[in-house]
Amino acid sequence: MSTSRTQHASPPFRAEHVGSLLRTQALLEKREAFDKGQCTLEEVRTVEDLAVEHVCRVQLETGIGSITDGEYRRGMFFEGVFDQLEGMTIIPNRPINEFKEYIPHIKMMYRFGVPAADSIYCTGKIKRTKPFYTHSFQHLKSLVPPEQVGHIKVNICSPTWFHQRHGSDLTYDGAVYETDTEYFTDLALAYQQEFRDLYDLGCRHIQIDDPTLAYFCDENMISGMKEAGVDHEALLDTYINAINLCTQERPADLRVSVHLCRGNFKGGQHFSSGGYGRIARKLFNDLDVDVYFLEYDDERSGDFEPLKHVPLGKKVVLGIMSSKTAVLETSGYLKSRVNEAAEVLMRGYPPRLKEVALDQLCISPQCGFAATWEGNHLTEEDEIQKLRLLVTTANEIWGEEAS
């Protein structure tokens, strides 16, 4: 099952991880203390620096391909973008009736009687006057060998994140933006500026973390949108275009990937189900990204058949390992899943040889190990074993030094 193409000189690497990693005990304790008002933000930052140094060493020692800061400087995966933009106003305890009930995780909030939740509302013209993650990148850059700076991956939440929660009517002030196109155009300019600054610092891989696209695979959400009179196909097109505005005119050697998340909240709680078939053609052909991180850790993600729509030249990172449980998969299981996916790609549009199909594939956990700072139900040793297994399995499939 090996191929002569044994090594990637640029991301994605054969053995990948999505981005977030379990926080160190010291960081967990310090963040808890901060939330209780028992320490300052500066004290948290000091512990964060030490924790990032630790998690960087962990990744280098396991041999995993991409290197991240584990999202240690965030409480949740989406922090650090919208809250940094001029024109965005943080709304504490925004009433639940200003969230769209058909969204899977919002529906759960309604079900449990959650009266309000923090959110962000666009009250003025969007401008990027402060960077999102350049400081974090520079710190991580100082911790890796010079030849591995290009292996650093920066995760950024999708530009569609708050829009899907609130819809066009409650995402932005109508006196500021009259249409979604105007809103997403200015938002994209901010993303483009961040991408350029990261690139100039040496970043060569930016991953857009996007739960909104995977939600369109969920039949319950589609039914709810129809009941609410929302055109789900038109909205999907809007979101694809919103991401494409962010990625257009990027440098040729900057890889942009998208991770379709199905939910990974406080211990791995998921929110949406359904295979990628409903959106596959548009997802793989209309979305202007280089790489797709797809969740395939259980039956709610569907089968591999939608991969038939993946064109030549794009990469798919198969999330066939679970980040939600300590149970360690076997190399044999992971290899069988890769082989199954390759067989589907061979029958794709256009058909391709097995070697070509394998060359389009990589492997990873289905999601991060800690999309929220509390993390999933694993220990760091469990996490390390899983990362090492990915590297070992990748070497067995694609040859030595596959990462």
N, C-alpha and C positions, 0 to 999 in steps of 0.2 A: 504493500500500500504506500510505499515511499515514492517520492518524486525527485528528480534531479535538481529541482529548484529548492535548495536547502536553506537559504538564508535571505532574509529581507534586510536591505540596507536602510530602509526607511519604514515608518509605521504604515499600516498596522503590522504588528509582529505576530508570529504564529501562535504564541502563548500570550494572551492579553488579560487585563482585568479592566473593569468598567470605570473605576476611579476612586470611590470612597473606600476607606479601610477602617477597621476597628480602632477606636481611640485608645490611647494608653490609659492606664489606671490613673496616673497623675493628672492627665488632662480631664478625664471624666470628673474627678474629684474637684478640680479647680473650676470647671464650668458649673458644676452643681453649686459650689460656693458663690460663684458670681451671680447665678440666678437667685440666690437667697440674699444677695446684697452683702456678702461677707468678704468680698475682695474687689479690687479694681480691675478694669479692663486691661490696664497695662500689665498687671500681674498675670492675667490670663494669657496675654501675648507672649510673655517670657516663657511660660510653660509650653505654649504652642510651638515656639521655636525649637525647644528641646525635643518635643514629640515628633515634629517633622523630621528632624535629624535622625531620630530612631526609625521612623517608618521608611525613610529613604534607604537606610542601611538594610532593612528587612527586604525591600524589593531588590536591591542590588545583589543580596546574598542568595535569594531564591532564583535569580536569573530570569524573572518575568520581564516581558518586553518593555511595555511603557512604564514610565515612572511618574507618579503623581504625589502631591502632598497629602494624599488621603482625605482631602477636603477637611483637614483638621481645623482650618480657620473659619469654618462655617458651622452653624447650628443645624441647618437644613441645606439640601443640595442647591436650592435656588437662590440662596443669599449672596449678596455682593454685586448684584447687577441692577435690578430695578430700584433698589433702595439707594443706589449711588447716583442715579440719573436726576439731573435737573428737570423739573416738570412733573415728577412723580411724588405723590403725597402718601405717606403711610397712614392707613386708617385702622387704628386699634378697635377691636371688637365691632367689626362691620356686621350689620344684621344679616342673619342667614338668608332672609328673603331677597338679598341682593346678590346671591350666588345661584347659579343655574342648577336646579334640582336634578336634571337628567345626567349631570356629570357623575361618574361612579363614586368618587370619594365624597362628593358633596351630598349625594343621596344617602350615604352612610351617616353623615353628620345630621341630616334631617331625621333619619331613623332613630338616632340616639338622642334627639332633642337638643342638639347643640344650638344655643340661641344666637351665637355670633362667633366670628373668627377674624384674626388680623388679616389685612390685605393691603393692596396698594391701588390708588386711583390716580389717573393722569389728569392733572389740573392745569398744566401749562405745556408749552412747546418743549419737546424732548431734546435735551442736549447732554452729551457726555463731557462733563467738566472735570470728572475724576476718573481715574482708571478703575477697572474692576479687579483684575488679578495680576497686574504686572509686578507688584511688590512681592506677591507670593511666588511668582515665577523666578524672580531674581534671587530670592533666598534659596529656592530649590536648585537653581542653576549653580549656586556656589557649593552645593553639597555633592554633585556628581562629577565624575571625570569629564574633561572637556569633550572627549569623543562621544559622550552619551548625553550631551545637552539636547541633541535632536530627538532623544527618546522621551523627553519630558512631555507629558500630555496635560493640557488644561481643559477642565470640564466647565461648561457654561450652560445655564438653563436656557430653554428654548424661548424665543421672543413671543411665543404664543401662550405662555404659561398663565398669565393673569387674564388674558382675553377670553380664554375658554371658560374660566371660572365665572366670568361676569357678563360675557356677550358684548356686542357692540354698544348696547344702550347704557351699560354701567361700567365700562372699562375706561372711558375717557370723556371729558367734558365736551359736549357737542359744540360749545362756543370756541373750543380750541382746535378740535379736529372734526370735520364733518363726515369723514368716511374712514373705513378700516384702512384703505389704501394710504391715506395721508398719515395715519397713526403708525402703520408698520413701516412706511418709508423713512420717517424720522428715526424710528427705533432702529432700523437697519443701519442707518448712518452711524449710530453709536456703536453697534456691533462691529461694523467695518473698521472703525477707528481703533477699537480694542484689538481686533485681529491684526491690524497693521503694526501696532505697538508691540504686541507679543512676538510677532514675526521678526521685527527688527532686533529684539532681544535674543533671538535664537530659537523661538518656539516653532516646531514643525508639525504639531498635531493638536488640533482643537476639536473637542468632542461636545456636540450639542446634546444635552440630556433632555429628552422630550417625552413626557407621558401623554401629551395631547394627541399625538398621532395614533398610538396604540389604542386609545379610547375609541377610535372610530372602528375598531375591530369588534367592539362589544355590542351585541345585538340589543341588549337592554337599553344602552344609551341611544342607539339609533332609533328605537321605538319611542323613547322619551322625547327625542328631538322632533320626530314627526308629530307627536301629540302637541308639542309646543309651537309647531309651525316653523321650525328651523330647517332649512335646506342643508342636509348633512354633506351632500356632495359638493355644494358650493363652498361650504365652510372648510372642508378638507382642501379644496383648491386654494382658498385664501391662506391657509396655514402653510401649504407647500410653497406658495409664492412668497410668504413672509420670510421663510427660511432662505429661500433662493436670493432674496434681496440682501440678506446678510452675507452670503457666501460668494456673491458675484465679484468678479475681478480679483479674486485672491491669487497670490503668487502660485506658480505652477508646482512648487515643491512644498506647499503648505497643505497637509492632509486635513480635511474636515470630515468628521464622522458624525453619525447621529445614533443615539441609543434610544430605542423605543421601550420605555419603562412601563411596566404594568402595575406598579405600586410596590413600595419597599419601605413601609412606614413603621418605625419603632418595633423592630423584631421581625420584619419581613412581611408585614400585613399587605396583601395585594388588593387591588381594587377592580381590575378589569380582566375579562376573559375573551377568548375568541381568536381564531387563527388569522393570519395576515392576508388571507385570500381576498377579503373584501376590499383591501386598499393596495394590493400588491403591484398592479400595473402602474398606478400613479406613483407609489412609493419608490419603486426601483427605477423608473424611467423619467419621471418628471422632477423628482427632488434632486437638486444640484449639490450632492455630497459624494465623497469618494468611498465611504465605508459605512456599513450598517451593522450595529451591534444589536442582535436580535435575541429575545428571551425565548429559550427552548428547554426550560428545565422541567416542565411538567405538561400534562395533557391540556391545560387551559390555553396553551400557546398554539395549539393545533399542530398539524404535520408540516413536513418540509415542501409540500407541493407548490406553495406560492413562490418558492425560489426559482421556479421555471421562468419567472419574469425578470430575473436579475440579468442585466446585459453584460457582455464582455467588458472587461476593463474596470469593473467595480468589485470591491471586496465585501465579504460577509463574515462577521465574527459571530460564530455560533455560541450562544450562551447556554451550553448544555451541562454546565456544572451549577449546582445550587449554592447561592451565598446565604440562604436562609436557614440552613441546617448544618449541624456538625458532621452528619453522616458523610463519609468520604467515598466518592465514586471510585470506580476501578478504571484503569487504563483501557482495559478491554471494552468496557461500556462506552467510554468516550470515543474510542476509535471506531466502534460500530456505528455510532451516531454520525461521525464525520463521513464515513463511507456511504451511509444512507443519504445524507445531504448531497454528496458529490454525484450520486446516481441520479438524483432529481435534476441537478444542474446540467448533467449530460444530455437530458431530454428537453432542455430549455429552448429559449428563442433568442439566438439560434442554438442548435445542438452543438456540443463541444466534446472534445476528447476528455478522458478521465484525468489526464495530467493537467489539462487546462482547468477543469472543474476544481480539482484539489488546490490548484494554485490560487484560486479565488477565495479560499476558505482559511479561517483562523478559529481559535477556540478561546473561551473565557467563561467566567461565571455569568449567570444571567443578569445580574445587577451588582451594584456595589455592596460591600459588606456593612456599610453604615451610612445610608442616605440621610439619616438623621443622627445626631451626635450620640444618641443612646446605643445605636448599633443593633445588630442581629444577635441571635442566640448561639453564638460561637465564642470560643476563646481565641486568642491570638495564635496559639499553636495550631488550632484547627484551621485557621485562615492560612497559615504558612504551609501546612501540609497540602491544602488545596492548590495553592499557587505552585508549589513544587511539582505536584502531580500534573498540572497543566503543562509545565515546561518539559517534564519527562515524556508525556504523551505526544506533545508536539514534535519532540526530537525523534520519537519512534515513527511518527507518520511522515514527517517531511525531511528527516535527516538530522545529523548533529548540528548544533548551533542554529536550530530552526528559529529560536526566539530573536 
